[in-house]
C-alpha cells in the first residue's frame, strides 16, 4: 500500500465483485508523486497445506478501470514460508523489479539514474556511468536490506559498549612485532609452496609431449583461474544481490506491518513491538506468535550479549539518536541445584516478577485470558508512583528433559485492554540447561526501554526525574552523560565490572582474533598442499601414458557449437511460448464468446452447438478440431436422445420429427437406421461420397461454392472439409464443417454449420444444421447405418428467428390468409407432410445402397442424388421420362411394401383374435361383463374427473408460480433492506399483498423465531441453572444507536396451564396497547390465521390519531409440545396492505414455559427492541428520547445516559412480584 515509499500522493484498496469472491486477495492502488508512477499491486495468499504458506504479488500496469501514470515498473514478489518444526520456520522470498518504462518503451539510462537519485558526471564515459550507477544502487539496496534485516526478524544491532582502557604503548608495540613476524613466516611458507608448484608445472610441461594446436598447461590453468575468478565474482554479486533483495523485502514487510508514526523507535527491533486484536482467534494467534518469536530469537540474544560464553553478571545502558535510553541486565551462572528444582524456582520467580512483586507500590493484578495456550500467563498490573499499567505476557518452552526457556514481554497495544498511561517496553529471557544431576546453568537477559507515551519517548528531563535526578542546571551537551552516570549509580550499582574483568575480556577478544587468523593461514596452506599433490599425481599420470586429449581449439569449437545450439533452442522456445500465449488469449476470448447464447430463440440448443472460429491460424485450427471432436464425443448421446440408438436391435428405422418450441420456432429432425448387405469399407465410401456432395452444395441450387482453409486442413486435420455455400431460393449461407472418424469396426461422420467466422461474417439468413452418421460392422458383408439430421428454424443474420409466415413460404405454405391463432397448427401439419416426403426419399436411398457394387459407378451418383432431401418430390415433378419412370418404380415398390405389411398385420391380428376368443371363452362364465353403455358412461365420468383434476392442477400451478414470483421478490427486497450494526439478517420482515405469500411469510417468520430460540437465549446470557433473573440492559454502539434488552427467569409455584393463560393475558394487554392507552387497536388476518392456530396479528397505534408516533404491527404465535410452550413475537415493519408508519423499530420477544414437577413452571422471557428508524435511517438520540417519552434534564452526557437507562428499565413496571399482579388482573378479567 505504499507505506515504504516517500512522496506518496494517495493509496487505497480497490474492491469489486470478482475480487471479493477470491479468498485471500487484495488489490492496492498507490500514486507516487516522485517519480510520477502508479503502482497497482495485486496480491494473494495460498496455503497448499498446513505447513506452507505462499504470498505472491504482481504490479498491474495496464488496468482499464484505473488511470495510468507516466512511468511504470514491472514488480513481482514471492514469499514462501515453510514450517520445519513447531519452533522453527524457513522464509524464502524473491523480489523482481524492472527498469522504468513509459508507453514508448524503456526510459533512457540517464533518466533511470536521475529518478533513483543518482547523479552521473557528464564527462564520464558510458561504461564509467554504468559502473557508478551500479555501485550506487548496490549500496542503496544494501542499506535498505540491512534496515530490513534489522526490522523484521534480526536481533537488535546496537553497538556494544567497550569497557576498560587502552593497552600501554610498549605492550602494543610488542604485540605488533609478534604479529608481523608471524605474517612473515606465513608469507615465506606460501612463497616456498608456490615455487614448488611452479617447478612441478615446469616438469609437467617438459614431460608432456607437444601436440600441434594444444595450449600449454600454464595458459589453460591461467584461463581456468580467470574463469573461476569471474564465476566467483559473479556468484558474489548474485549473493550480494540476493541479500540486498532479501533486506529490501524484509524492510518493506516491516513498514507495511508495523508502520506507526506515533510509535517510538528505540534500539530494539520491530518484532518487539506487538499489537493484539480484540477478537478471539486473532488474539490467540498474536499471543502465540509474540512468545514464539521471542523464543526463536533466544540464542541470538544470548550470543549478542555474550551471555552463553562465560560466567558473568553485567549490565548495559544505551542511548539512541533521539535520546531514548535502553537498560539491559544479563547474567550467566552455574547453580548447585537439580534441574527440576531450578525450573520450579524460575517459574515462581517469573510469576512473582510479572505480577509486580519487584515494585513497592501496586494496586492489584488482573489475570487475562490466554485462550488455552499451554504454559502461558498474561496479567495486568497497575503501578503507583509513577502511574503505569503493565500488561506482561510470559510463556515457558520445554525442550526435552534438559532445557527450559522462559520468555516475557509487555503488551502495550492491546485493543481489548488499552493502556492509557505512559509505559515502558520490557522483555526478558531465562534459559535453564541441565549440566549434571546437581548443577544447572542459568542464563538471563532483561531489557527495559525509556518511558514512552503515544507521542514517543518522554523528554530526557522527565526520565531523569523518575531516577531522582534534576537536569535543569546541567548543560544540554552533558545531559546524556550525566543521566547515564546517574542511571549506573542508582540502578546498576551492584553490577560494576572490575578492571581485571575488562582486561580479561580484551585478552579473550585478541586471542579469538589470532585464532581466526591462524585458522585462515592453515586453510590456505592445506589448499596449496592439496594442489601440489594433485599436480604431482598429474605428472606421474602423464609420464606413465600418453592420453588422447582434444586440442584446446577443438574444445573451444565444441563449446561454441553447443552455445549456438542452446541460443537457437532458446529462440525457438521463446517463439513457441509467444505463439502459445497468443493462442491462450484467443481461445479464452473464443470460449467466452462461444459460451454465450445468441438469442433467446436458440437457448433450447445445447452449448456445444454454439460454434465460433477465430481469425488467427492456430486458434482457428484448434477450434475446428474442438468442434468436430465434441460432435464425435456426443454421437451416441445424440442418437440415443432422438431414439436411434434405442432401437439398435431392429433392422429398419426411418422416421422424422418436427419439434415446436415455446417461442413458436421449428426444429426438423430426420432419423434413419438400416442394415445394408455391404462391407463396412464399401458403405463408408458410398456415405463419404454422398456427404461430400451434400456438404459442398450439390443437392441445392447454389450461387457460389468455395472450399476454405484447404492447406491447413490437409496438413493438420485429415478427413475434414470446410465449405462455404450461398444458396438461392431462398438466399441462405451454409458453412459446413465436416469430419470423418474411423477405426477398424466403426466409422463416424459428423458435420456442423459454422455461423460465426471472424474471417467471413454471415451476411444472409442461415439455419443451425448438424448431422451424425455412424457405421458399425455387423459382419463381413453387413453394416449397420445410423443417421441423424437436425435443422433449425430459419434465422436472420442477427440470429433472430423468422416469422411463421416467412418460414411457411419457404415450404410452399401460404399463411397470409390463415388466422394468427391457427398459423402454428397449419404450418406444423404442412411441415409433417413435407417431412413424410423427405423420409420416403431416405427410404428409397437406402434401398439403392445395396445395388451399388462399386463406388465409382454411375449408379453411385444416382445413389448420392437420391439421398438428397426431397428426391421423391423432384422425381415426381420432373419432365424427364427416366426420372418419371424412377418415380413410378418407387411408387410400385412402396405399394407392394404396403400390401405386404397389411397382409402380415392381418395375419397377426387374426392370431390375436383367436387367442382372445379362447381367453374369453375360458372366463365368460366367471366374469360378468358390463354392458357397453355402462362402460362408456364410466369412461365419460372418468374423463370428466380427469379434466376437472387437470383444471384444478393448472390453477394450482399458476397460483404457485405467482406465489413463487412474489416470494422471490419478497426475499430479494428483504435482503436489500439496510440494517443497523446490531441487527441480524433474520430480523428483516416483509408481508406482501398476495394472500398465499402472506400466509407463507407469517409461517416462515414465526418458525424462524422458534428455530432461533436456543441461540438467542445463549447469545443473551441465560444461564443453565434456575437462578432468578430480572434485569434490563441498554446497549449503545459508536454511532449512539440503542438496543434495549429485557430478561426474566423465574420459577413459579403454579400449574403450567395457569401460567400459560396468565402469559396469554399479559401479551394480549401488551399488544392492545393497554399500558400506553392506545387510541386504536385492531386484529388483522383473523380468517387466514385461524387455520394456522395459536397465531395473532395485531395493529396498535402509539400516540394520538392526528400525530401518531408509531403504527406497531405485532405478530405472535404459540408452539406447544409435551413439556414446553414457546411464544414468539415479531414486529412487522413493512406490510404492503397497511399504511406505512412514520417511524418504526424492530421488536421481538420469546416466552419459554417449561413444565416442572410438583406443579411448578419455569418462565423465561427475552424482549428485544431496537432504536427508532425511518426511511432516512436511524433517528437521532434526541428524537429517540422524545419517541419513548423521556425528557432530558440537560445534565452531563454520562449522567443523562444513566437516567435514560433507569427510565427504560421501569417503563414496563417489571418487579419481582409481577406474576402475582398479572394473575390478579387475569382473574379479575375472568370474573368480569
N, C-alpha and C positions, 0 to 999 in steps of 0.2 A: 504493500500500500504506500510505498514511497517514503517511509519514515527514515530510511538510511541515507537519503539524498538531501543536499542543500538546494535552496531555491525551488521548492515545490510550491506550485501555484494552487493546486487543488488535488484531492484524492477522494474517491468514492467507490463503494462496492456496487456493481451492477447486478440487477436481478431481472430475470424473465421466466416464462413458464417452463422453458426447456431446461434451464439450469436448475430450477427448483426441484425437478424430478430426478436429477442426478445427485446421488448421495455423496457428500464429502467434496463438493466442487465449489470454488469461489472464483469470481471474475472482478478484478480491481482495475479501475480507470484512473491513472495518475497523469497530471500535466506538470512538466518541469519548465521553469522559466528560462534557465540557462543550463544546457542548451535548450532550444525550443523543441522539446521532444514529448511525445505522447506514448506512455507505456500502458498497454492493456495486458495485464498478467492473468492468464487462465491457469489455475492450479487445481489439483485433485489429489486426494489421499486414497491409497489402496491398501488393503490388509489381506494378502493372499492366505495367510494362516495366522495362528495365534502367536507365532514367534517372529513375524516380519511385518514391518510397515514401510510403505514406499510413498514418498511425496514427489510429484512431478509438476513442472511448471513450464509455460511457454508464453512468450510475448506475441500477442496477436496484433500485427501491424497493419492489417487490412480488414477492417470491420465496417460494413456498410452503415451500421447504426451509430457509429461513433466517429466524430470528426478527427481526421489525422493531422499530424503536425509536419513541420518542415523536415526535421531529422528523425530517423528511426534506427533502431538496432534490433537484430535478432538476439533474443535472450532465452536461454533454456537452463533448467537445472533438474537434477535427480538427487533425492535423499533416500538412502536405503538403511534402515535400522533393523539389526538382527539381534535377537535375544540369545546369548550364549548360555547363560545360567541365570538364576533369579537375581544375582547381584552383579552381572556383567553384561554389557551391551556394546555392540560394534556399530559405529556410524560411518557410512561411506557416502561421499557426495561428489557431484561433478557439476560445475558451472561452466557454461559456454556463452561468450558474448562476442558479437561480430563487430566489424568495422562500421562506422556510421555511414548511412546512405540516405539518399533522397529519391524522389520519383525518377530522376535522370540516371541514378546509379550510385556507386560508392563515391564519397566525397574525396577530394584530393588529400594527400598525405599531410600537408601543412595545416589544412583546416581541422583534420582529425586531432593533430597535436595541439592546436590552439584551443579546441573545445575542452580538452582534458587539462589545460593549464600549463602546457609545456612550451617554452619559448625557444625557438630554433634560431641559431645565428645565421644571418643571411650569407655570410662569407664562407660557411662550411659547405662541403660537397654533399651530394645526396646520400652517399654511404655514411659519411660522418653524421648527418642529420638523423638517419635511421638508427645509428648506434646511440646517439644522445637520447632519442625518443624511447628506444628500448630500455636503456638504463633508467630513464625517468619513470616509465611505467612499472618496471620491475621493483624499484624502490618504493613507489607509491603503493602497489599491491602488497608488497612485503609488509609495509607499515600497517595497512588495513588488515592483512591477515593476522599480524601479531596482535592487533587490538581485538580481532575476532576470537583468537585463542584465549586471550585474557578475559573475554566477555562471557562465553557460554559455558565451557567445560574446564578451562585451565584453572590452575590454582592462583592465588594472589601472587603478584610479581613485584611487590615492594622490595626495595633493596635491604640487604642485611646491614645492621649497624656493626661496624667493626670496633672491637674493644682493644685496649692496650696501646702501647706506644710503639714508635718505630724502632727498628733494630739499631744498635750502635754502628757508627761508620766502619770501625775495624772489623767487626764481625760480618758486616755486609760485604766488605771487600774480600774477606776470606771465602765466603760462600760463592762469590762471583768467580774467584780464581779456580775453585774446585769444579764448578760447572764448566768453565772454559776448558780445563784440562780433560774433563770427561768428553766434551764435544770433540776436541782434537783427536782423542783416541778413537772415537767412533768414526770420525771422518777418515782417519788413516786406514782403519779396517775396511771401510767401504771402498776406498781407492784401491786397496790391495785386491779385494774381490773383483772389482771392475777390471783391473789389469789381468787377473787370472782369466776372467771371462773373455777378454779381448784375445789373449793367447790361444785359448781354446777355439775361438772363432777363426783365427788365422790358421790354426792347424786343421780345422774343419774345411776351410776354403782350399787349403793346399791338398788335402786328401781327396777332395771331391773332384771327379773328372769334369773338365769343362765341356759344356754342351752348347751347340750353336743356339742362340736365341734365348738362353736361360739367364735370368738375373742372378747375381751373386747373393749369397745368404745375407750379407750385411744390408743390401738395399731392400731385400724382402723384409727383413726384421725391422728396418727403419720405416718401411711403408706400413707394416703391420702395427708398429708402435704409433705412427701418426694416426692411423685409422682407429687404433684403440683410444688414443687421446681424444680424437674427435668424438668417438662414441661416448667416452666418459664425460666429456664436456657437454655433449648433447643430453646425456642422461641426467647430469647435474642440473642443467637448465630445466629439463622436464620435471625433475623432482622439486626444484625450486618453484616452478610454475604451479605444480600441484599443491605445494604447501601454501603458496600465495592464494590460490583459489579457495583452498580449504579455510584459510583465515578470513578471507573476504566473506565467504558463505556463513561462517560462524558469527562474524560481526553483524551481518545482515539479520541473522536469526535472533541475535541478542537484541538488536534495536527494534525489530518487529515485535518481539515478545515482551520486552521489558522497558520499552521507551517511555519514560515518565519524566518530564522536565522538572517536576517538583521533588523527585526522589533524590536525596543527597548521594553523590558518587564518591564513596570512600575508597580505601585501598583494597577492600575485599571485593570479590567478583560478583557478577550478576546472578550466579546461581545461589548466592546467599540471600538475595532479595526475593521474597516469596509473597504471593498473594493467594487467598483461598476464596473460592466461590461460595455463595450461600446455599447451593443445592447439594444434596446428599452425595450422589455419585461423584461429581467433580471434587467435592471436599475430600472424600476418601482418597481419590487419586492424587490430589495435591499433597495430602499428608504423607502418603506413601512415597511419592516422588521426591519430596523435600528430604525426608530421612534417608532414602536410598541414595540420593545424590551426595549427601554428606558422607555416608558410609563409603561410597565409591571413591571419594577423594581423601580418605583417611590416610593411606600410606603416603600420598603426595604431600599432605600437610606435615606428616612426621619427618619426611625427608627434607622438606623445605626448611624446617626449623632445626634440623639436626638432632631430633629427639631420639631416634632409634639407634644412634651410633654409640652412645656412652651414657653413663650416669650423670645427671645434671639436674639443676633446678634454677631456672633463669627467667628473665622477663625482657620484653622489648617495648619501646614506645616509638611510634612512627607518626609523622605528620605529613599530610598531603599538601598539594599546591594551594588548595583553598583553606588551609589552616584548620583541617579537621584531623583530630587525633585518633589513634587506634592503640589499644593496650593489649599486649599478648603475654600470657604466662604459659610456660611449658616445662615439663618435668619428665624424667625417665629414671626409674628406680627399681631395684630388686627388693621384694618384701619377703620376709621369712614367715610366710603363711601359706597353707594349702590353697590350691587354685579355687575350689568351690567356696571356701570361706572368703577369699578375696572378692569373688564375684558378688557374693551376698552383701559384703560391706560396701562395695562400689554401688550396688543397686540402692541401698538405703541412703548412701551419701548423695547420690544424684537426685533421689526423690526429695530429700531434705533441702537440697540446693535450689531446685526448680520451684519449690513451694515457698521460697523466701526465707528459708531458715538462716541465711547468712546476713540478712538485713535486720537492723534493730527495730524498725517500725513498719509494720504491715497491718492491714485491716481485714485480712482473710484471704482464703484461697478457694477458688471455684473450679471443680473438675469439668472439663469439656469433652464432648463426645468424640471418640476416635473411630467409630463405625466398624468395630470388630478387628482392627489392626492388632496383630499379636505383639506383646511386649512393648506397647506404645502408651505414652502418657501425654496428655495435653491439658494444662492447667492455666488458670488466670489468677494472678496475684496483684494486689494493689499496694504500692509502696507509699509511704508518707515521709516527707522531708528528705529528698524532694518528692513531689507527687508524680508517680509514674505507674501506668498499668502495664504489667509484664505478662505476656502470654507465651509460656515456654512449652515447646514440643520436644519430646525425647523418645528414643527408641533403642532397644538392645538387639544386637545381631550376634548370634552364637554360631561360630564356625567349628563344628565338631565339638570335641571334648577338651580342646587345648587352647582355644582363643575366643574371646568375647570383646565386642566393640560396642560402646555406648556413645551415641551422638545426641546432640541437642541444639536447638536454635529458637530464638524468639520470633514469633509471628506478629508482625505489626500492621499487616494489610489483610485482615480477616473481615470480609464483607458482612459476615453474620455477627461478629463481635468487634466493631470498630474501636480503635484506640484514639480517644480524644486528647490525651496528654502527650507531652514530649516523651521520647523513647530513645533507647539505645539498642543497637544490634548486638546480640550476644550469641556466641557459638561455643561449643566445647566438644572435644573428642577424648574418650577414655578407651585405651587398648590394654587388655589384660591377657598375658600369654603365660602358659604353664612352662616353667623352666625345669622343674623337678617336682617330686612329690611334696616338698616342703617350701619351695621357692616359686614366687610368681613375679613376673616382670610387669610393671605398670608404667604406661606412657600416657601423659595428659597434655592437652592444649586447651587453653581458654582464650577467646578473643572477644573484646568489648570495644564498641565504637564510641565516637564522640556523641554527645547528646544532640538529638535531631528533632526537628518538627516537620510538618508537612511542607514548609518552605525551604528546608535544607538544614545543614548543621547550624547550631546556635553560634553566636559570636564567641570569640575566644575569651572575652571578659566574663561571660556567664559560665563558661566551663571552668574558669579559674575560681569563681565564687563558690562553685559546688565543692571545690577542694579546700576552701578556706583561705584563698589567696587573692589579694587585691592587685590588679594590674593597672589601676588608674594612674599611678605615679611612674609607671615603667615606660621607657621609650618604646615606640612601636616596633623598632627593629629588633629589640631584645625580648619581646613578649613570648615568642615561641620557645626560646631557650629558657627563659625564666619558668614558664609553665612546665616545660619538660623536666627541669630540675625539681620543681615542687612536686610534680607527679611521682618522680623517682623517690623523693624523700618520704612522701606521705603514703604512697600506695605500694611501693615495691622495696621498702627498706630491708625486708627480710631476704631479698633475692640478689643482693650485691655479689658481683663476681670478683673474686680475688685477682691480684696481679699475676700470681703463679698460674692460675687457670687460664688467663688470657695468653700468657706465654706458651702454655702447653697447647692451646688451640692453634696458635701461629705455627708452632713446630709441626703439629699434625698436618696443617694445610700444606706446608712446604714439603713434608715427606710425601704426601699424596701426589703433589705436582712432580717431584723427582721420579716417583714410581711410574707415573704415566709416561714420562719422557723415556725412561729406560725400557719400558714395555714397547714403545714405538720403535726404538732403535733395534731391539731384539727382533721384532717382527720384520723389519727391513732386512736385517742380516739373514734371517731364516729364508726370506723370499729370494735373496741373491744366492744363497747356498743351494736352494732348490733349482734355480735357473742354471747354476754351474753343473749340478748333477744331470739335469736334462740335456745340457749341451754335450757333456762327456758321453752320455748314452747315445746321442745322435752321432758323435764322432765314431764311436765303436760300430754303430749300425752302418754308417757309410763305408767304413773300412772293410766290413765283412762282406758286403754285397753292393751291387750297383742297381738300385731300384729304377724301374721305368717310371719316370715322372714327366708330367707335361711341362712344357715351357711356360714361362710367365706370359708370353704373348697369347698362347692358346687359352690360358686361364682367363685372361682379360677379355679375349674374344668371346669365350663361352658366357662369361658374366654379362657382357654387352648384349648378346643374343637373348639371354634369359630376361634381361631388363626390358628389351624391346617387346618380347612376348608378353611380359607382365603389363607393359603400358598398353599394348593392343587389347589385351583381355580386359583391362580396366575400362578402356574407352568403349568396348563392346558392351560391358556390363552397364556403364552409365547410360549408353544409348537405349539399351533394353529397359533399364529402370525408368527412363523418361517416357518410353512408349507405354509401359505398364501404368505409370501414373496418369497419363492421358486416357488410357483405357478405363482405369478405375473411375476417373471423373466422368467420362462419357457414359459408362454403364450405370453409374449411380443416377445420373440425370435421366437415362433411359428407363430404368426401373421405376423411378419416381413418376415419370410420365405414363408408363405403361400400367401402373397400379391404380390409376385414377380412371373412373368410368367416363365414357364420352358424354352421354346424355342419359336422363332417366329411362328412356326407352330401351337402352341397351343394358340396363342393370340386371336383367334376368340372366345374361350370359356370364359364364364363369370367368374368373380373372385371367386364366391362361389363354383366353381367346383374344384378349386385347394385345395387339402387336404393333411394334414400332421399330423402324430401322434407322440407325443413326447415319450421319454422313461420313464419319471417319472410317477408314478401311477396316481396322482391327475390330472396333465395336460393331461394325456392320456384319463382319464375318461371324463374330460370336453371337450376334442377335439372330442371324439365320440359323445357326447351329442350335441355339437355345430353343427357338420357336419349334423347329421340327423335332428336336429331342423331346420337348414337352408333349407335343401331339403324339409321338410314338409311345411315350410313357403312359399316356391316358387312353390308349387304343382300346384295351379290354374294358376299361371303365366305361367308355362311351358306348361301346357295343352292348354292354350289359345294361346300361341305363336306358337304352332305347329298345331293349328286348331282343337283340340279335343273338348275343351270346347265351341268353337263357334258353334258346331253342336249339342248342348245339346237337341234340340227338336227332332232330328231324333233318330231312334231306332238302326240303324246299321251304323257303320263306321269301315272299315278295310282298311288301306292304308299304304303306305310306302313312303319314300323319300330318295334319295341319293344326298347329298349335296357335291359339289366340291368347294374347296376354291381357292383363287387366287394362292396359293402355290402348287396346284395340290395334295391336300390331301383330303381324303374322310371322310364323316360322314354319318352313316347309322341310319335312324330313322324309327321306326315302331309305328304306331298309331292305336288304336282299341277302339271302343265304342260299347257296346252291352247291350241290356236289356234282362236279363235272368229271367225266371219264377221260381225263388227260393228265399227263405227268405235271408235277409242280413246275418244272423248268419251262415246259411248253405254255402252261397257263400264265406263268409270270410274264413271259414275253408278250403274250396277247394283251394282258391287262396293261402292261407298260406302254405298248404302242397306242392303246386306246386312250390312256390318261395323257400321253404326250399330245395327242390331238385335242383332247378336252382342255388341257391347261394352256394350250397355245392358240385357242380360239377357233379351231377348225369346225366346231359344232355351231357357231353363231355367225351372223352377218356382222363383220367387223370392219372398222375403218382403218385401223393400223394395229400391227403386232410387232413387238420388239423384245428380244432376249436381253436381259440385264445382268451385269456382273458376271459375264461368262468366264473371264480369266480367273477371277478369284474363286468362283465356284468349282471350276475344273481342277484346280490345284488342291483346295482345302476341303471341299465338300463333295465327295463323289456321289453319283446317282441323284443329283439335285438340279432343279431348274427354277428359274425366276423369270417370268414373262409378264410384260405389260401389254394389256389388250384394251382397246377402245371399241365398245360395241355400238351398233346403230339400231335404232328402232326397238327399245328406247336407247338413248345415249347413256352409256354406263361404263365406268372404268373398272377393270378387273386386273389385279396383280396377283397371279397365282404363284406362291412359293411351294413347291412340291419336292418330296424326297422319298427314296426307297431304302428300307432297312431289310436286309436279308440275312438268313443263316441257312443251315443245311435243310431244315424241315419247315421253314416258315419264311414268308415274305410279307412285309407290311409297307403299303403306300399311303402317305399322308400328304395333305395339301391344305393351304390356308390362304385366304385373300388378305394381303397386306394393305391396310387402308391408311397407314401413317408412315410415309417415307420422306425423310428430310431432303433427299436428292430430287424427288419428284412429287410434290404435294398433289393431292387429288383435287381436280377442278370440276368434276361432274358428279352425278349421283353414283351411289355404289351400294352393294349388299355385303354383308358378312357371309362368306362362303367357307365351308370346311368339308373335307371328306376323309374317310378311312377305308382302305381295302386291306383285308387280312386273308392271306392264302396259306392254308395248312395242308401238309402232305398227309393224306389218309392211307394211301397205298402206292405201289409202284406206278399205277396208271389212274389214280384217283386223287382229286384235290378238292378240298372244301373252300369255297369262296364266300367271304362275308364282306358286305359293303354297307357303308353309311354315308349319306349325303345330307348336309344341313345348309339351308339357305335362309337368310333373314328377310324381313320386310325391306323395301327399297328406302334408302336413307339419302338425305341431301348432303352436299359437301360439308355442311356443319354438323353432320351426324344426327339430324332431326328426321324422324320417320315421316314419310309422305302421307298424304291423306288417303282415306279409303277410296275415294273417287279415282285418284291417280293410280293407286295400286290395282283397282279393278280394271281400269282402262288398259293397263299393261297385259292383263289376262283376257282381254276381249269381253269384259263385263261392264256394261254401261250402268252406273249407279246414279246418274244425274236425275233420273225420273223416279228414283226409289226414295221413300221417306227415310229421314235420317235414322230413325229408330230401327229400321229394317235393313239398313245398309250392311251392317256387320253380318247378320244371318245370311243375307243374299250372297255376299262375297265369300263367306265360308263355304256355302253349298257349291258355288261355282269353282272355288279352289279345290274342293274334294273331287269334283268331276274331272278337272284338269289333272289332278294327281293320279286318278284311275288310269288315264291315258298314258301318263308317264310310267306307271307300274307295268302296264301292258307292254310298253316298249322295252323295259328292262327284262321282262319275262321272255320276249322274243329274242333279245340279245343273248341271254344265257342259253337258249335252245340252240342258237347258231354256234356257240362257242365250241360245242363238241364236234361240229362238222369240219372245223379248220384243222388241217394236219400240218401245215407249215406257216409260220407267222409271216413269211414273205409272200404268200399267195395273195392274189387279188381278193379272195374271199375275206382275208384279214381286214382289208379296207372296208369292205361291206360290213363286216362284224363291228369294227370300231364306229362306223357311222350309225349302225343300228343301236349301239349302246348310248348314243346321244339322247338328250332329253327331247321328247316329242317326236320320236321316229315314226310312230304309228300315224300321228296326225299328218306329218309331211308326206308319207307314202299314200295316205288316203286322198289328199288334195292334189297330188302330183298329176301332171298331164302326160307323163311318160308311161307308155304301156307296160314297160318292165316293172317300174315302181308300183303301178296299179296291180299288176299280176302278183307281185310280192305281197301286197296288202290283202288281195283275195285269198292267197295261200295262207296267210296268217289268220284270216277270219275263219277259214275252213278248219284249220288246226285248232283254233280256240273253241269253235263249236263242237268239234269232236271231243275235245277235252271236257267241255261242259257236260256232254251227253254221257261220257264215261263216268264222270263224277256223280251225275244224277242216278245212273244205274247202280253204282256202288252204294250210294246213300240209301236208295230204295231197298236194296238187299239188307243193309244194316238195320233200317227201320223195321222191315218185316221180321227180322230175327228178334229185335227188341220187343215188338208187339206180341210175338209168340211167347216170349219169356214172361212178359207182364200178364198175359192171359192165364198162363199156368199159375203165377202167383195169385192172381185174382180168384181163380177157381179154388185155390187152397184156402184162402181167407174169407171167401164170400159168406159162408155160414157163420163165422165167428164175429166178424166186424160189421155192424150195421152201417150202411152208407147213408150219409145225409143227402137230401135232395139238392140239386144244383142251385135252386133258388136260395136255400139257406146258406150254402157256401158263398154264393155271390153276395148275399146280404152281409155275411160276416166279413168278407173281404172288403166290402164297401165301408163297413164300420171301422175296420182296421185302417183303411186308407184315410178316413176322416180323422181318426185319432192321431195317425202319423202326421197328417197335415197340421192339425192343431198343435201337436207337440213341436213340430218344426217351427211353426209361427211363434210359439212361446219361446223356444230356444233362440230364434233370431232376435226377438225382442230383448231377451236377457243379454244376448251377446252385444247388441247395440247399447244397452244400458250400461253393461260392464265396461265397454270400450269408452263410453262417455265418462264413466266414473274414473277409469284409469287415467284419462287425459286430465281430468280435474285434479286427481291426486298427484299426478306428476307436477302439474303447475303449482299445487299447494306445497309440495316438498321443495321445489326449486325456490319459491318465494320465501319459504321458511329458512332455507339455508342462506339466502342473501340478506336476511334481516340483520342489521348490526346489533351487537350486544355489548354490555359492559365487560370489564375485565373479570368481574366476579360472577358472571352468568355462564352456565354450561349449555351445551347445544340442545339438550332435550327439554330445556325450558321454553323454547320457541314454539308458540302455538298459534294456529290459524284455523278458522272454520269458514268453509265456502258455502255458497247458497244452494248447491245441489244436495237434496235430502240424503242420498246414499253416501256421498262423500262426507257429509256432516256426521252421519251415524258412525262411519268407519273412523273418522278423525277423533270423535269423542271416545270411542272404544280404545283407539291407539294411545291417546293421551293418558287416559286413566290407567291403562295397563303398563305404560312406561313408568308412571309414578309408582305403581306396585312393584315392578321389576327392580326399581332403584331404592326400595325401602331400606334394605340392609346396608347398601352402600352409603346412603345419606346418614343413617344412624352412626355408622363407623366414622364417616367424614366429620361429623359434628360432635364427636367425642362422647357418645353414650357408652357408659361402662357395661361390662358383662355382668356385674353384680346388681343387686336390687337396692342400692343406696338411694336415698331421697334426693331429688334434683328439682329445683325450681329457680331458674335463672334467666337472665336476658343478656345478650351480647350485641354491642353496636360496633360494626367493623367499618373502617374508612380507609380508602386507598389514597394514593398520592394526588389524585385529582379531586379530592373531597367528595367522593361518591360513597354513600352509605349503604350498608346492608344490615337488616335487623333480623336477629335470631332469637326465638323463644324456645326453651327446652323445659319439659316437665317429665318427671319419672316418679311414680308413687305406687305403693301397694295399698289397695282399697279393700277394707273388710266388708265387702258387699258382693252379692252374686253377680256372675258375669252378665246375665241378661239385663239386670237392673242398671249396671254401669253402662252398658251399651245404649240403653234407652235414654239415660241422662246425657251421654255424649251426643246422641242424635238431637236431643232438645237444645243443647248448647250450640251445636253447629247451625241448627235452624234459626235460632235467635241471632247468631252472628251474621249469617248470610242475609237475613232480612234487614240488617242494619238497625237492630233494636238499640244498640249501645250509642250510636250517634244520631238516633231519631231520624232515620231516612224518610224523606217525603214520598218516596215511591219505590216499590219493590214488586217484582213480577217473576213468576216461574215460567221458564221457556222450554219448548220442545217436550211437553209432557207426554204426548202420544208416542213420539219416537222413543223416548227414554223408558217408557213403560215396558217395552219388550226386552230391554237390557236388564232391568231390575236393579233396585237399590241405587239409582242414579238420579241426580238433580242438577238442573242448570238454572241459576237464579241471577237476575239483573237487578242491582240495587244502586240508587243514586246517593252520592255523598254531597253534602252542601244543600243548596236550595235549587228549585227547578229553574229559576231565572238565571242563576250563575252557578252551575254545578261544578264541584271540584273534580269529581271523577264518576264515570259510569263503571261500576265494578261488576264484571260478569264472572261469577264463580261457578265452577264445575266440580262436583264431588261425587264419589262413588264408594260403595262398601264391597269388600271382598271377604268371604267367610270360608273358614274351614273348621275342623272339629275343635281345635284348641286355640284358635286365634281369629280375630277380626281386625282387618286393616281398613281404615277410612282415609282416602287420599283426596286432595283437592288442588285445584289449579285455577288461576285467573286467566281468562281468555281475553287477550288484548287486541285481537284482530278478528272480528266477526263480520262477514260480508253482508249479513241481513240486519245488522244493528248499526245505529248511529255511532260514529267514532267518538271516543272520549277525548276531551281537550288535553288531558294528560293521564297517564296510566302508570302502573307499576306491576312487576311480576310478584305474585303471591302464591305460595304453596304451603300445604300442611299435610302432616301424617299423624293419624291417631292409631296407635297399635295397642290392642287389648288382648292380653294373654290370660287364659283360664288357669288359675292356680287351685290346688286342693284346699279344702276347708272353707268353701265359699269366699275365696279371695280372688281379686283381679288385679293384674299388673297393668298399669296405664302409662304409656309413653307418648308424649306429644312433641312434635317438632314443627315449628312455624317459621317460615322464611318470607321476608318482604324486601323488595329492592327499593332503590332510590326512584323518585318520580321521573318520568321521561315523557317527551312529546315528539313530534315529527322532526324537531331540530336536534334531538339528543337529550342527554340528562339535563335537568333543570339545575339552577344554581343552589347553593346551600341556603341562601336566604328564602328562596321560593319553597324549598323543601320544608323549612321551619314553618312557613305560613300554611302549607297544604296539610300538615299533620296537626296544626293547631297550637304550635309552640310560639311563644312571644319572647324574643331575645331581650336580655336585660342590659346589653351594652358593656358587659364586663370583659375580662380578658378572654382570649380565644380558648385556652385550656379549660378555664372555669366554665365558660359558656358551653363547651362540648360536654363537660361532666354533667351540667344541669340538664342538657338535652337528653343525655343518656338516661338520667333518672326519670325524666318526664316520659320517655318512651317505654321504660320498664313498667311504669304504673298506668299506662294508657288503657290496658285491658283489665285492670283491677285483679291481678293474679296474686292470691295469698295461699298460705298453707291449708286453709280450710275452704278452698274454692269448691271442692266437690260437694261438701255439705251444703254450701249455698246453692249450687246448681240442683242438688237433689230436692231442696225445699221448693225452689221455683218450679221444678218439674212436677212435683206432687201437687202444688197449688194449681198449676195449669190443668192437670188431670181432673182435679176436683171441680174446677170451674167449668 
